[in-house]
Amino acid sequence: PLCAANIDNEWIPSCPTHLKPIVGIKFDTLQGISFYENYARLSGFDTRLYSTKKRKSNGKISLKYCVCNKEGFRETPRLQSNCKKKRPITRMGCNARITLKLINDQDNYIIFSFHE
């Protein structure tokens, strides 16, 4: 099954335990993004890169966010525009996300936060 449980209107995807991200797992460079994308694909959803924060001192990426492609909601004016072709609503408020954090100016990243 695609979903294993319903907790407070949140669906927990069914996926093998060894493929689930765990807070504290260490990656070389930003390999954690492809790890999360693989997890998402096996769990039945798509991802998109949400945001990146860089350090001003050296320009290295300090935080990288990857979310479900249905995260958030569309702006109201966009829905009420007079476009010839109406786009379907794709943002449903999904909270699935992962945050990777740089470890002490090394080129290693850890999973800082994960929401199934």
N, CA, C and O atoms as CSV, one atom per row, in Angstrom:
chain,resi,resn,atom,element,x,y,z
A,1,PRO,N,N,0.822,-1.201,0.000
A,1,PRO,CA,C,0.000,0.000,0.000
A,1,PRO,C,C,0.858,1.254,0.000
A,1,PRO,O,O,1.977,1.266,0.513
A,2,LEU,N,N,0.307,2.307,-0.587
A,2,LEU,CA,C,1.027,3.576,-0.657
A,2,LEU,C,C,1.162,4.215,0.713
A,2,LEU,O,O,2.218,4.758,1.039
A,3,CYS,N,N,0.114,4.159,1.519
A,3,CYS,CA,C,0.119,4.809,2.818
A,3,CYS,C,C,-0.056,3.767,3.915
A,3,CYS,O,O,-0.873,2.855,3.791
A,4,ALA,N,N,0.711,3.906,4.980
A,4,ALA,CA,C,0.672,2.911,6.041
A,4,ALA,C,C,-0.233,3.305,7.197
A,4,ALA,O,O,-0.848,2.433,7.811
A,5,ALA,N,N,-0.334,4.581,7.509
A,5,ALA,CA,C,-1.117,4.996,8.667
A,5,ALA,C,C,-1.598,6.421,8.494
A,5,ALA,O,O,-1.048,7.189,7.705
A,6,ASN,N,N,-2.623,6.758,9.237
A,6,ASN,CA,C,-3.155,8.113,9.226
A,6,ASN,C,C,-3.037,8.671,10.635
A,6,ASN,O,O,-3.736,8.217,11.541
A,7,ILE,N,N,-2.154,9.658,10.832
A,7,ILE,CA,C,-1.961,10.272,12.136
A,7,ILE,C,C,-2.299,11.751,12.000
A,7,ILE,O,O,-1.589,12.493,11.322
A,8,ASP,N,N,-3.377,12.178,12.641
A,8,ASP,CA,C,-3.801,13.579,12.578
A,8,ASP,C,C,-3.901,14.075,11.143
A,8,ASP,O,O,-3.383,15.144,10.820
A,9,ASN,N,N,-4.552,13.323,10.293
A,9,ASN,CA,C,-4.755,13.648,8.880
A,9,ASN,C,C,-3.463,13.710,8.082
A,9,ASN,O,O,-3.425,14.338,7.023
A,10,GLU,N,N,-2.416,13.080,8.561
A,10,GLU,CA,C,-1.174,12.966,7.805
A,10,GLU,C,C,-0.962,11.510,7.455
A,10,GLU,O,O,-1.092,10.630,8.306
A,11,TRP,N,N,-0.637,11.260,6.207
A,11,TRP,CA,C,-0.405,9.895,5.756
A,11,TRP,C,C,1.084,9.592,5.813
A,11,TRP,O,O,1.907,10.341,5.287
A,12,ILE,N,N,1.412,8.486,6.457
A,12,ILE,CA,C,2.795,8.040,6.556
A,12,ILE,C,C,3.040,7.039,5.425
A,12,ILE,O,O,2.385,5.998,5.377
A,13,PRO,N,N,3.965,7.334,4.521
A,13,PRO,CA,C,4.213,6.429,3.401
A,13,PRO,C,C,4.783,5.090,3.847
A,13,PRO,O,O,5.518,5.004,4.831
A,14,SER,N,N,4.435,4.065,3.114
A,14,SER,CA,C,4.971,2.736,3.360
A,14,SER,C,C,6.252,2.579,2.543
A,14,SER,O,O,6.225,2.638,1.314
A,15,CYS,N,N,7.372,2.377,3.238
A,15,CYS,CA,C,8.668,2.282,2.581
A,15,CYS,C,C,9.575,1.429,3.459
A,15,CYS,O,O,9.455,1.478,4.683
A,16,PRO,N,N,10.482,0.645,2.867
A,16,PRO,CA,C,11.414,-0.138,3.692
A,16,PRO,C,C,12.200,0.759,4.653
A,16,PRO,O,O,12.609,1.863,4.294
A,17,THR,N,N,12.399,0.275,5.854
A,17,THR,CA,C,13.040,1.063,6.906
A,17,THR,C,C,14.449,1.527,6.530
A,17,THR,O,O,14.835,2.646,6.865
A,18,HIS,N,N,15.213,0.693,5.847
A,18,HIS,CA,C,16.591,1.071,5.524
A,18,HIS,C,C,16.668,2.172,4.459
A,18,HIS,O,O,17.743,2.725,4.228
A,19,LEU,N,N,15.551,2.495,3.813
A,19,LEU,CA,C,15.541,3.567,2.821
A,19,LEU,C,C,14.982,4.877,3.368
A,19,LEU,O,O,14.996,5.893,2.672
A,20,LYS,N,N,14.489,4.865,4.611
A,20,LYS,CA,C,13.939,6.082,5.209
A,20,LYS,C,C,15.057,6.972,5.742
A,20,LYS,O,O,16.001,6.483,6.363
A,21,PRO,N,N,14.952,8.256,5.505
A,21,PRO,CA,C,15.936,9.186,6.087
A,21,PRO,C,C,15.794,9.213,7.611
A,21,PRO,O,O,14.688,9.124,8.144
A,22,ILE,N,N,16.920,9.335,8.295
A,22,ILE,CA,C,16.940,9.422,9.748
A,22,ILE,C,C,17.772,10.640,10.116
A,22,ILE,O,O,18.846,10.858,9.556
A,23,VAL,N,N,17.274,11.430,11.057
A,23,VAL,CA,C,18.002,12.619,11.498
A,23,VAL,C,C,19.373,12.195,12.022
A,23,VAL,O,O,19.479,11.298,12.858
A,24,GLY,N,N,20.415,12.850,11.524
A,24,GLY,CA,C,21.779,12.574,11.949
A,24,GLY,C,C,22.607,11.780,10.957
A,24,GLY,O,O,23.819,11.655,11.133
A,25,ILE,N,N,21.977,11.233,9.905
A,25,ILE,CA,C,22.748,10.509,8.897
A,25,ILE,C,C,23.672,11.494,8.188
A,25,ILE,O,O,23.265,12.603,7.845
A,26,LYS,N,N,24.922,11.077,7.973
A,26,LYS,CA,C,25.939,11.938,7.381
A,26,LYS,C,C,26.141,11.584,5.905
A,26,LYS,O,O,26.165,10.409,5.539
A,27,PHE,N,N,26.286,12.614,5.059
A,27,PHE,CA,C,26.496,12.441,3.627
A,27,PHE,C,C,27.702,13.261,3.181
A,27,PHE,O,O,27.998,14.308,3.757
A,28,ASP,N,N,28.394,12.777,2.153
A,28,ASP,CA,C,29.431,13.569,1.501
A,28,ASP,C,C,28.721,14.497,0.523
A,28,ASP,O,O,27.836,14.064,-0.215
A,29,THR,N,N,29.091,15.727,0.514
A,29,THR,CA,C,28.464,16.777,-0.322
A,29,THR,C,C,26.951,16.769,-0.106
A,29,THR,O,O,26.489,16.572,1.018
A,30,LEU,N,N,26.177,16.982,-1.170
A,30,LEU,CA,C,24.717,17.047,-1.044
A,30,LEU,C,C,24.043,15.774,-1.559
A,30,LEU,O,O,22.980,15.837,-2.177
A,31,GLN,N,N,24.665,14.620,-1.304
A,31,GLN,CA,C,24.092,13.350,-1.724
A,31,GLN,C,C,22.770,13.057,-1.030
A,31,GLN,O,O,21.986,12.241,-1.516
A,32,GLY,N,N,22.513,13.702,0.087
A,32,GLY,CA,C,21.277,13.494,0.831
A,32,GLY,C,C,20.040,13.861,0.025
A,32,GLY,O,O,18.967,13.298,0.246
A,33,ILE,N,N,20.179,14.799,-0.909
A,33,ILE,CA,C,19.037,15.177,-1.748
A,33,ILE,C,C,18.635,14.015,-2.640
A,33,ILE,O,O,17.448,13.705,-2.748
A,34,SER,N,N,19.596,13.370,-3.280
A,34,SER,CA,C,19.259,12.230,-4.134
A,34,SER,C,C,18.763,11.048,-3.296
A,34,SER,O,O,17.923,10.278,-3.762
A,35,PHE,N,N,19.266,10.894,-2.074
A,35,PHE,CA,C,18.765,9.862,-1.164
A,35,PHE,C,C,17.292,10.107,-0.853
A,35,PHE,O,O,16.490,9.173,-0.872
A,36,TYR,N,N,16.929,11.368,-0.564
A,36,TYR,CA,C,15.544,11.722,-0.264
A,36,TYR,C,C,14.655,11.571,-1.507
A,36,TYR,O,O,13.517,11.115,-1.400
A,37,GLU,N,N,15.163,11.945,-2.666
A,37,GLU,CA,C,14.391,11.792,-3.902
A,37,GLU,C,C,14.100,10.320,-4.185
A,37,GLU,O,O,13.016,9.984,-4.663
A,38,ASN,N,N,15.055,9.447,-3.894
A,38,ASN,CA,C,14.845,8.008,-4.056
A,38,ASN,C,C,13.776,7.515,-3.077
A,38,ASN,O,O,12.892,6.747,-3.457
A,39,TYR,N,N,13.857,7.955,-1.822
A,39,TYR,CA,C,12.849,7.617,-0.811
A,39,TYR,C,C,11.464,8.081,-1.260
A,39,TYR,O,O,10.489,7.336,-1.159
A,40,ALA,N,N,11.386,9.314,-1.756
A,40,ALA,CA,C,10.104,9.866,-2.195
A,40,ALA,C,C,9.522,9.070,-3.357
A,40,ALA,O,O,8.326,8.781,-3.379
A,41,ARG,N,N,10.357,8.721,-4.310
A,41,ARG,CA,C,9.904,7.960,-5.475
A,41,ARG,C,C,9.340,6.604,-5.040
A,41,ARG,O,O,8.295,6.181,-5.533
A,42,LEU,N,N,10.030,5.925,-4.120
A,42,LEU,CA,C,9.560,4.633,-3.626
A,42,LEU,C,C,8.307,4.771,-2.758
A,42,LEU,O,O,7.516,3.834,-2.649
A,43,SER,N,N,8.130,5.946,-2.140
A,43,SER,CA,C,6.970,6.188,-1.285
A,43,SER,C,C,5.760,6.695,-2.062
A,43,SER,O,O,4.650,6.725,-1.530
A,44,GLY,N,N,5.967,7.092,-3.317
A,44,GLY,CA,C,4.835,7.491,-4.151
A,44,GLY,C,C,4.593,8.981,-4.283
A,44,GLY,O,O,3.478,9.390,-4.606
A,45,PHE,N,N,5.607,9.808,-4.042
A,45,PHE,CA,C,5.426,11.245,-4.260
A,45,PHE,C,C,6.669,11.827,-4.909
A,45,PHE,O,O,7.729,11.203,-4.926
A,46,ASP,N,N,6.522,13.034,-5.443
A,46,ASP,CA,C,7.633,13.736,-6.086
A,46,ASP,C,C,8.133,14.838,-5.176
A,46,ASP,O,O,7.444,15.250,-4.243
A,47,THR,N,N,9.345,15.316,-5.456
A,47,THR,CA,C,9.948,16.361,-4.634
A,47,THR,C,C,10.303,17.572,-5.481
A,47,THR,O,O,10.304,17.525,-6.711
A,48,ARG,N,N,10.600,18.642,-4.790
A,48,ARG,CA,C,11.150,19.835,-5.433
A,48,ARG,C,C,12.075,20.504,-4.436
A,48,ARG,O,O,11.870,20.413,-3.225
A,49,LEU,N,N,13.099,21.179,-4.953
A,49,LEU,CA,C,14.008,21.918,-4.084
A,49,LEU,C,C,13.298,23.179,-3.634
A,49,LEU,O,O,12.755,23.917,-4.457
A,50,TYR,N,N,13.300,23.431,-2.345
A,50,TYR,CA,C,12.531,24.533,-1.793
A,50,TYR,C,C,13.382,25.769,-1.554
A,50,TYR,O,O,13.036,26.859,-2.008
A,51,SER,N,N,14.478,25.608,-0.854
A,51,SER,CA,C,15.278,26.773,-0.501
A,51,SER,C,C,16.713,26.358,-0.208
A,51,SER,O,O,17.001,25.197,0.083
A,52,THR,N,N,17.596,27.335,-0.293
A,52,THR,CA,C,19.009,27.136,0.012
A,52,THR,C,C,19.497,28.347,0.782
A,52,THR,O,O,19.170,29.483,0.440
A,53,LYS,N,N,20.277,28.103,1.816
A,53,LYS,CA,C,20.900,29.202,2.553
A,53,LYS,C,C,22.414,29.034,2.441
A,53,LYS,O,O,22.949,27.946,2.651
A,54,LYS,N,N,23.095,30.137,2.107
A,54,LYS,CA,C,24.549,30.117,1.966
A,54,LYS,C,C,25.183,30.973,3.048
A,54,LYS,O,O,24.585,31.929,3.540
A,55,ARG,N,N,26.398,30.612,3.406
A,55,ARG,CA,C,27.153,31.416,4.367
A,55,ARG,C,C,27.780,32.593,3.639
A,55,ARG,O,O,28.305,32.443,2.536
A,56,LYS,N,N,27.724,33.750,4.256
A,56,LYS,CA,C,28.294,34.946,3.639
A,56,LYS,C,C,29.816,34.901,3.633
A,56,LYS,O,O,30.451,35.452,2.734
A,57,SER,N,N,30.399,34.251,4.626
A,57,SER,CA,C,31.857,34.254,4.750
A,57,SER,C,C,32.560,33.491,3.630
A,57,SER,O,O,33.573,33.957,3.110
A,58,ASN,N,N,32.034,32.322,3.250
A,58,ASN,CA,C,32.724,31.521,2.243
A,58,ASN,C,C,31.832,31.087,1.079
A,58,ASN,O,O,32.317,30.458,0.139
A,59,GLY,N,N,30.560,31.406,1.123
A,59,GLY,CA,C,29.650,31.088,0.022
A,59,GLY,C,C,29.197,29.635,-0.035
A,59,GLY,O,O,28.503,29.248,-0.975
A,60,LYS,N,N,29.576,28.820,0.953
A,60,LYS,CA,C,29.155,27.424,0.970
A,60,LYS,C,C,27.688,27.316,1.379
A,60,LYS,O,O,27.181,28.122,2.159
A,61,ILE,N,N,27.031,26.314,0.841
A,61,ILE,CA,C,25.630,26.063,1.187
A,61,ILE,C,C,25.590,25.531,2.614
A,61,ILE,O,O,26.184,24.493,2.908
A,62,SER,N,N,24.889,26.240,3.505
A,62,SER,CA,C,24.811,25.806,4.898
A,62,SER,C,C,23.538,25.012,5.177
A,62,SER,O,O,23.554,24.102,6.006
A,63,LEU,N,N,22.443,25.337,4.505
A,63,LEU,CA,C,21.187,24.605,4.649
A,63,LEU,C,C,20.565,24.386,3.280
A,63,LEU,O,O,20.570,25.280,2.433
A,64,LYS,N,N,20.034,23.198,3.071
A,64,LYS,CA,C,19.361,22.863,1.810
A,64,LYS,C,C,18.053,22.176,2.165
A,64,LYS,O,O,18.038,21.200,2.915
A,65,TYR,N,N,16.944,22.697,1.619
A,65,TYR,CA,C,15.621,22.162,1.901
A,65,TYR,C,C,15.059,21.488,0.660
A,65,TYR,O,O,15.161,22.024,-0.444
A,66,CYS,N,N,14.470,20.319,0.840
A,66,CYS,CA,C,13.791,19.606,-0.234
A,66,CYS,C,C,12.420,19.203,0.310
A,66,CYS,O,O,12.329,18.627,1.394
A,67,VAL,N,N,11.357,19.502,-0.435
A,67,VAL,CA,C,9.995,19.277,0.048
A,67,VAL,C,C,9.198,18.465,-0.957
A,67,VAL,O,O,9.624,18.261,-2.094
A,68,CYS,N,N,8.043,18.008,-0.523
A,68,CYS,CA,C,7.091,17.341,-1.411
A,68,CYS,C,C,6.609,18.357,-2.437
A,68,CYS,O,O,6.468,19.537,-2.118
A,69,ASN,N,N,6.355,17.915,-3.662
A,69,ASN,CA,C,5.906,18.868,-4.680
A,69,ASN,C,C,4.507,19.403,-4.397
A,69,ASN,O,O,4.071,20.340,-5.066
A,70,LYS,N,N,3.794,18.841,-3.430
A,70,LYS,CA,C,2.469,19.340,-3.061
A,70,LYS,C,C,2.508,20.163,-1.779
A,70,LYS,O,O,1.468,20.413,-1.170
A,71,GLU,N,N,3.701,20.585,-1.367
A,71,GLU,CA,C,3.869,21.386,-0.163
A,71,GLU,C,C,3.311,22.781,-0.385
A,71,GLU,O,O,3.430,23.341,-1.475
A,72,GLY,N,N,2.696,23.344,0.667
A,72,GLY,CA,C,2.195,24.712,0.602
A,72,GLY,C,C,0.888,24.839,-0.142
A,72,GLY,O,O,0.259,23.842,-0.494
A,73,PHE,N,N,0.482,26.082,-0.381
A,73,PHE,CA,C,-0.758,26.389,-1.086
A,73,PHE,C,C,-0.487,27.490,-2.099
A,73,PHE,O,O,0.413,28.307,-1.902
A,74,ARG,N,N,-1.252,27.520,-3.174
A,74,ARG,CA,C,-1.122,28.572,-4.182
A,74,ARG,C,C,-1.691,29.875,-3.634
A,74,ARG,O,O,-2.574,29.873,-2.776
A,75,GLU,N,N,-1.177,30.971,-4.138
A,75,GLU,CA,C,-1.668,32.285,-3.739
A,75,GLU,C,C,-3.072,32.486,-4.299
A,75,GLU,O,O,-3.363,32.032,-5.406
A,76,THR,N,N,-3.946,33.158,-3.553
A,76,THR,CA,C,-5.327,33.369,-3.965
A,76,THR,C,C,-5.449,34.162,-5.266
A,76,THR,O,O,-6.243,33.763,-6.118
A,77,PRO,N,N,-4.706,35.271,-5.477
A,77,PRO,CA,C,-4.862,36.015,-6.731
A,77,PRO,C,C,-4.576,35.167,-7.973
A,77,PRO,O,O,-5.176,35.382,-9.026
A,78,ARG,N,N,-3.678,34.225,-7.850
A,78,ARG,CA,C,-3.359,33.378,-8.991
A,78,ARG,C,C,-4.539,32.505,-9.388
A,78,ARG,O,O,-4.749,32.222,-10.567
A,79,LEU,N,N,-5.304,32.086,-8.394
A,79,LEU,CA,C,-6.452,31.236,-8.667
A,79,LEU,C,C,-7.596,32.027,-9.303
A,79,LEU,O,O,-8.394,31.465,-10.052
A,80,GLN,N,N,-7.681,33.319,-9.011
A,80,GLN,CA,C,-8.788,34.129,-9.496
A,80,GLN,C,C,-8.440,34.929,-10.748
A,80,GLN,O,O,-9.228,35.769,-11.182
A,81,SER,N,N,-7.282,34.682,-11.325
A,81,SER,CA,C,-6.878,35.459,-12.491
A,81,SER,C,C,-7.750,35.109,-13.694
A,81,SER,O,O,-8.409,34.070,-13.714
A,82,ASN,N,N,-7.747,35.978,-14.684
A,82,ASN,CA,C,-8.555,35.787,-15.880
A,82,ASN,C,C,-7.760,35.110,-16.986
A,82,ASN,O,O,-7.796,35.549,-18.136
A,83,CYS,N,N,-7.055,34.064,-16.653
A,83,CYS,CA,C,-6.270,33.329,-17.636
A,83,CYS,C,C,-7.190,32.516,-18.533
A,83,CYS,O,O,-8.258,32.070,-18.112
A,84,LYS,N,N,-6.762,32.332,-19.767
A,84,LYS,CA,C,-7.550,31.518,-20.687
A,84,LYS,C,C,-7.546,30.059,-20.265
A,84,LYS,O,O,-8.562,29.369,-20.342
A,85,LYS,N,N,-6.381,29.603,-19.817
A,85,LYS,CA,C,-6.262,28.206,-19.406
A,85,LYS,C,C,-6.018,28.151,-17.902
A,85,LYS,O,O,-4.992,28.626,-17.417
A,86,LYS,N,N,-6.947,27.580,-17.181
A,86,LYS,CA,C,-6.809,27.457,-15.734
A,86,LYS,C,C,-5.912,26.269,-15.415
A,86,LYS,O,O,-6.095,25.177,-15.953
A,87,ARG,N,N,-4.959,26.488,-14.553
A,87,ARG,CA,C,-4.063,25.424,-14.126
A,87,ARG,C,C,-4.687,24.690,-12.948
A,87,ARG,O,O,-5.311,25.316,-12.092
A,88,PRO,N,N,-4.527,23.375,-12.894
A,88,PRO,CA,C,-5.091,22.637,-11.768
A,88,PRO,C,C,-4.364,22.965,-10.469
A,88,PRO,O,O,-3.195,23.351,-10.482
A,89,ILE,N,N,-5.055,22.811,-9.363
A,89,ILE,CA,C,-4.458,23.056,-8.055
A,89,ILE,C,C,-3.570,21.873,-7.724
A,89,ILE,O,O,-4.037,20.738,-7.636
A,90,THR,N,N,-2.297,22.142,-7.542
A,90,THR,CA,C,-1.350,21.068,-7.261
A,90,THR,C,C,-0.784,21.139,-5.852
A,90,THR,O,O,-0.254,20.145,-5.357
A,91,ARG,N,N,-0.880,22.268,-5.206
A,91,ARG,CA,C,-0.346,22.419,-3.860
A,91,ARG,C,C,-1.462,22.111,-2.857
A,91,ARG,O,O,-2.500,22.772,-2.834
A,92,MET,N,N,-1.219,21.096,-2.036
A,92,MET,CA,C,-2.255,20.613,-1.120
A,92,MET,C,C,-1.870,20.743,0.350
A,92,MET,O,O,-2.615,20.284,1.216
A,93,GLY,N,N,-0.741,21.349,0.651
A,93,GLY,CA,C,-0.344,21.544,2.042
A,93,GLY,C,C,0.407,20.373,2.652
A,93,GLY,O,O,0.413,20.224,3.874
A,94,CYS,N,N,1.030,19.550,1.849
A,94,CYS,CA,C,1.810,18.407,2.351
A,94,CYS,C,C,2.997,18.916,3.169
A,94,CYS,O,O,3.617,19.918,2.810
A,95,ASN,N,N,3.307,18.235,4.253
A,95,ASN,CA,C,4.399,18.660,5.133
A,95,ASN,C,C,5.677,17.847,4.972
A,95,ASN,O,O,6.639,18.072,5.707
A,96,ALA,N,N,5.711,16.911,4.032
A,96,ALA,CA,C,6.904,16.071,3.855
A,96,ALA,C,C,8.081,16.946,3.425
A,96,ALA,O,O,7.981,17.718,2.471
A,97,ARG,N,N,9.201,16.811,4.147
A,97,ARG,CA,C,10.379,17.618,3.841
A,97,ARG,C,C,11.610,17.049,4.507
A,97,ARG,O,O,11.529,16.246,5.437
A,98,ILE,N,N,12.753,17.486,4.006
A,98,ILE,CA,C,14.038,17.144,4.606
A,98,ILE,C,C,14.902,18.400,4.582
A,98,ILE,O,O,14.811,19.214,3.662
A,99,THR,N,N,15.739,18.544,5.605
A,99,THR,CA,C,16.685,19.654,5.673
A,99,THR,C,C,18.081,19.078,5.865
A,99,THR,O,O,18.316,18.289,6.780
A,100,LEU,N,N,18.999,19.476,5.002
A,100,LEU,CA,C,20.398,19.080,5.132
A,100,LEU,C,C,21.191,20.273,5.656
A,100,LEU,O,O,20.977,21.409,5.232
A,101,LYS,N,N,22.105,20.004,6.579
A,101,LYS,CA,C,22.890,21.073,7.200
A,101,LYS,C,C,24.375,20.771,7.067
A,101,LYS,O,O,24.811,19.637,7.265
A,102,LEU,N,N,25.146,21.799,6.729
A,102,LEU,CA,C,26.603,21.696,6.620
A,102,LEU,C,C,27.206,21.486,8.001
A,102,LEU,O,O,26.799,22.120,8.975
A,103,ILE,N,N,28.188,20.582,8.069
A,103,ILE,CA,C,28.863,20.304,9.339
A,103,ILE,C,C,30.158,21.098,9.408
A,103,ILE,O,O,31.104,20.795,8.680
A,104,ASN,N,N,30.218,22.093,10.256
A,104,ASN,CA,C,31.450,22.829,10.577
A,104,ASN,C,C,32.372,23.112,9.391
A,104,ASN,O,O,33.549,22.757,9.437
A,105,ASP,N,N,31.879,23.723,8.366
A,105,ASP,CA,C,32.648,24.125,7.189
A,105,ASP,C,C,33.331,22.966,6.460
A,105,ASP,O,O,34.207,23.195,5.626
A,106,GLN,N,N,32.944,21.743,6.762
A,106,GLN,CA,C,33.450,20.610,5.998
A,106,GLN,C,C,32.565,20.475,4.772
A,106,GLN,O,O,31.614,21.239,4.608
A,107,ASP,N,N,32.860,19.528,3.923
A,107,ASP,CA,C,31.986,19.285,2.788
A,107,ASP,C,C,31.013,18.159,3.096
A,107,ASP,O,O,30.492,17.523,2.180
A,108,ASN,N,N,30.765,17.909,4.366
A,108,ASN,CA,C,29.830,16.883,4.784
A,108,ASN,C,C,28.535,17.532,5.268
A,108,ASN,O,O,28.538,18.624,5.836
A,109,TYR,N,N,27.439,16.832,5.028
A,109,TYR,CA,C,26.128,17.320,5.441
A,109,TYR,C,C,25.447,16.240,6.261
A,109,TYR,O,O,25.685,15.050,6.056
A,110,ILE,N,N,24.593,16.661,7.197
A,110,ILE,CA,C,23.789,15.721,7.944
A,110,ILE,C,C,22.315,16.041,7.713
A,110,ILE,O,O,21.953,17.161,7.353
A,111,ILE,N,N,21.484,15.040,7.928
A,111,ILE,CA,C,20.040,15.278,7.895
A,111,ILE,C,C,19.706,15.989,9.193
A,111,ILE,O,O,19.767,15.391,10.267
A,112,PHE,N,N,19.357,17.249,9.102
A,112,PHE,CA,C,19.080,18.085,10.263
A,112,PHE,C,C,17.638,17.905,10.735
A,112,PHE,O,O,17.375,17.852,11.937
A,113,SER,N,N,16.706,17.811,9.783
A,113,SER,CA,C,15.302,17.567,10.122
A,113,SER,C,C,14.654,16.748,9.013
A,113,SER,O,O,15.043,16.835,7.849
A,114,PHE,N,N,13.671,15.962,9.391
A,114,PHE,CA,C,12.949,15.108,8.448
A,114,PHE,C,C,11.517,14.976,8.911
A,114,PHE,O,O,11.259,14.642,10.067
A,115,HIS,N,N,10.588,15.234,8.016
A,115,HIS,CA,C,9.162,15.066,8.293
A,115,HIS,C,C,8.607,14.118,7.266
A,115,HIS,O,O,8.632,14.403,6.068
A,116,GLU,N,N,8.099,12.976,7.732
A,116,GLU,CA,C,7.593,11.955,6.810
A,116,GLU,C,C,6.352,12.427,6.109
A,116,GLU,O,O,5.788,11.697,5.294
